[in-house]
Amino acid sequence: MSSDVALQLLTPDGTLVRNDRTSEYLPLIEALDETRLGDFYRQMAVIRRFDIEAGNLQRQGQLALWIPSIGQEAAQVGSGYAAMPQDHIFPAYREHVVGRIRGLDPMRIIEMLRGLSHGGWVPSETGNFHLYTLVIGSQSLHATGYAMGIALDRLTGTASGAVDSGKDPAVLVYFGDGASSQGDVSEAYTFAASYQTPQVFFLQNNQWAISVPVERQSRTPLYLRGEGFGIPSVQIDGNDVLASYAATSAALTAARTGHGPRLIEALTYRMGAHTSSDDPTKYRENEQVEYWAARDPIARYETYLRSLGVGDDFFAEVATEADDLAADVRARTLTLQDPPSTKVFAHVYSDPHPLIEAQAAWLAAYEQSLDESDDAELDEQAVGA
Amino acid sequence: MIEQLTMAKAINLGLQKALADDPRVLLMGEDIGTLGGVFRVTEGLKAEFGENRVIDTPLAESAIIGTAIGLAMRGYRPVCEIQFDGFIYPGFDQITSQLAKLTYRHEGALQFPVVIRVPYGGHIGAVEHHQESPEAYFAHTPGLRVVSPATPQDGYWMIQQAIAGNDPVMFFEPKSRYWQKGDVDREGPAGEFQASRVVRTGTDVTLVGHGAMVAALLQAADIAADEGTSAEVIDLRSLSPIDYGPILASVQKTGRIVVAQEAPGSVSVGSEIAATVAERAFYSLEAPVLRVSGFDTPFPPAKLEGVYLPDADRILEAVDRALAY
């Protein structure tokens, strides 16, 4: 699980790593101001609290499913902050904090997992954070197509506004170790390499695809797969928020400036279940969980911030913010209403479609007939009384 | 002005017009650029519009569709070519689970104007996986539109209508009709995109089909006329949605209907039409709705395609059965 080749800027005990390899990346960290360094912690801590609350809501029957991200906060927060506002992000389904960084109201995720929507958020309103995709790995192709489109904008002259490769959008796509076995991911690597797309593949290797260990997915480290496709690839310590930020920033810059796609394999660990529907004690040993608990992404980063002089006030303030968000999410979840039955038919097509219209009209008439028969029954009861 | 064109040329001209009219239109697929496609439907288009508008892709159908989805998100209108009917299945998930559902998943905020061209059907004597009729899989999938032109005129206009629409369209091209010439009027008018159409009027029996089968139905109607039976022939043109208006009106007149297709009959487009006619024209029917189709077997080796594929004789056998009631 540990790797000698993984880029690490912050050791598990919270010390900055200074050596020949990190010297390339450390300037990216040194360029961050105090606020952004604080944001890294804030987002990690707040999303963990949110995650716990959502898990509780699921246990209490308020959600059909919960997908926990505990343990993967550093991989997600670092890479999420590396993206520029114009970039497009294609998540898998566990990147709650990346959505939050981009402006997605976490309630949209709650609504989806309560069964009120299939996502339904609009990327242009959520910082170009696209919908979750549950068919494992399929979003890798959508991301690649989107990145092909960015490249074609320049080549075909359909770009709006002046072309400035430093400010052009790039694409960041998330997937996992399980997805890396999907044909779609290999096809995405192929297309990305062929068309030299401006995109970064961000592979969170959390060691487990539900109950199957990564050793069953691959005999070779997953970042080496990228090299085989002609995509420069790097393995990082995914529980190190600074490594995640710096490696993703560098990769996005390369992609954005015409150097083609990049792959990052972030070694991390899913501390909880795959989803609320499984029981990880059935397939993995406590020893492994403890190993990773000692490498917790938030604890190590707190140590680092404290070494910079960040004090108790800051951490207390973040804890309050996290509790407030959790309370707000709980309160709002309890007021959620089921969607109207007309939502079944809404937006199956963009242009008019006679079959859908006929079925919607039938359902409306059917529901009305039920209402009327209910009324009739009530009337009979009233007469009987 | 009426021109005599093959369907392959008519679709080629339709694609050319779409590329010229809208810079967001892209063609993508295997061998469609320099080669012009294995059926030459995209011949000359790369030379005219360049490799960034007519894109030769790596050999991966799932990625052709999956990246077309991403391109549509970026504002493009991709037209994908699947080289042969039997090669569409590696792209099936991206078509049915992704493309078909993404507007629904986005609650209408994003549109996915992706057209997937599929040369399909038999009668060309080709090897396995090159003569199939998989249209029912897609007609069964909510979120997709499925059409199939039977004539060069429809080939020219319907491909442009498919590209101009805002929904994903499966565009099934009957490859045995690629090289037959027919009248094309490029000045229009275009027919309604997803309307079925009476292509021969008659009074005794209604014959319904799509794609290459329309020619077989017309041939059967000619023979039937010699035998004193007046057959009305309807070209479905659209398989999802199906325009039942002309079909039901015809059955009300003839009382008999035979539905023909190359695809296997079980759980097929023909089954759906049979069920709907039985539901909606029950009192007009003088005979059961009859189906003529490929058998429920894999497409056989090419030397047996004449046994497998419905022809005028098998259609007429069904007509005789319908008239016997």
Boltz contact constraints between the chains, C-beta under 6 A:
constraints:
  - contact:
      token1: [A, 118]
      token2: [B, 105]
      max_distance: 6.0
  - contact:
      token1: [A, 119]
      token2: [B, 105]
      max_distance: 6.0
  - contact:
      token1: [A, 120]
      token2: [B, 107]
      max_distance: 6.0
  - contact:
      token1: [A, 122]
      token2: [B, 109]
      max_distance: 6.0
  - contact:
      token1: [A, 131]
      token2: [B, 105]
      max_distance: 6.0
  - contact:
      token1: [A, 135]
      token2: [B, 97]
      max_distance: 6.0
  - contact:
      token1: [A, 138]
      token2: [B, 98]
      max_distance: 6.0
  - contact:
      token1: [A, 141]
      token2: [B, 63]
      max_distance: 6.0
  - contact:
      token1: [A, 141]
      token2: [B, 66]
      max_distance: 6.0
  - contact:
      token1: [A, 141]
      token2: [B, 67]
      max_distance: 6.0
  - contact:
      token1: [A, 142]
      token2: [B, 69]
      max_distance: 6.0
  - contact:
      token1: [A, 142]
      token2: [B, 70]
      max_distance: 6.0
  - contact:
      token1: [A, 144]
      token2: [B, 67]
      max_distance: 6.0
  - contact:
      token1: [A, 145]
      token2: [B, 67]
      max_distance: 6.0
  - contact:
      token1: [A, 145]
      token2: [B, 69]
      max_distance: 6.0
  - contact:
      token1: [A, 145]
      token2: [B, 70]
      max_distance: 6.0
  - contact:
      token1: [A, 145]
      token2: [B, 71]
      max_distance: 6.0
  - contact:
      token1: [A, 146]
      token2: [B, 70]
      max_distance: 6.0
  - contact:
      token1: [A, 146]
      token2: [B, 73]
      max_distance: 6.0
  - contact:
      token1: [A, 146]
      token2: [B, 74]
      max_distance: 6.0
  - contact:
      token1: [A, 148]
      token2: [B, 67]
      max_distance: 6.0
  - contact:
      token1: [A, 149]
      token2: [B, 71]
      max_distance: 6.0
  - contact:
      token1: [A, 149]
      token2: [B, 74]
      max_distance: 6.0
  - contact:
      token1: [A, 149]
      token2: [B, 76]
      max_distance: 6.0
  - contact:
      token1: [A, 152]
      token2: [B, 52]
      max_distance: 6.0
  - contact:
      token1: [A, 155]
      token2: [B, 52]
      max_distance: 6.0
  - contact:
      token1: [A, 156]
      token2: [B, 52]
      max_distance: 6.0
  - contact:
      token1: [A, 158]
      token2: [B, 23]
      max_distance: 6.0
  - contact:
      token1: [A, 184]
      token2: [B, 62]
      max_distance: 6.0
  - contact:
      token1: [A, 187]
      token2: [B, 60]
      max_distance: 6.0
  - contact:
      token1: [A, 187]
      token2: [B, 62]
      max_distance: 6.0
  - contact:
      token1: [A, 187]
      token2: [B, 63]
      max_distance: 6.0
  - contact:
      token1: [A, 190]
      token2: [B, 58]
      max_distance: 6.0
  - contact:
      token1: [A, 191]
      token2: [B, 63]
      max_distance: 6.0
  - contact:
      token1: [A, 191]
      token2: [B, 67]
      max_distance: 6.0
  - contact:
      token1: [A, 194]
      token2: [B, 58]
      max_distance: 6.0
  - contact:
      token1: [A, 347]
      token2: [B, 103]
      max_distance: 6.0
  - contact:
      token1: [A, 347]
      token2: [B, 104]
      max_distance: 6.0
  - contact:
      token1: [A, 347]
      token2: [B, 107]
      max_distance: 6.0
  - contact:
      token1: [A, 347]
      token2: [B, 108]
      max_distance: 6.0
  - contact:
      token1: [A, 348]
      token2: [B, 104]
      max_distance: 6.0
  - contact:
      token1: [A, 348]
      token2: [B, 142]
      max_distance: 6.0
  - contact:
      token1: [A, 348]
      token2: [B, 143]
      max_distance: 6.0
  - contact:
      token1: [A, 349]
      token2: [B, 167]
      max_distance: 6.0
  - contact:
      token1: [A, 350]
      token2: [B, 103]
      max_distance: 6.0
  - contact:
      token1: [A, 350]
      token2: [B, 111]
      max_distance: 6.0
  - contact:
      token1: [A, 350]
      token2: [B, 166]
      max_distance: 6.0
  - contact:
      token1: [A, 350]
      token2: [B, 167]
      max_distance: 6.0
  - contact:
      token1: [A, 351]
      token2: [B, 165]
      max_distance: 6.0
  - contact:
      token1: [A, 351]
      token2: [B, 166]
      max_distance: 6.0
  - contact:
      token1: [A, 351]
      token2: [B, 167]
      max_distance: 6.0
  - contact:
      token1: [A, 354]
      token2: [B, 241]
      max_distance: 6.0
  - contact:
      token1: [A, 355]
      token2: [B, 241]
      max_distance: 6.0
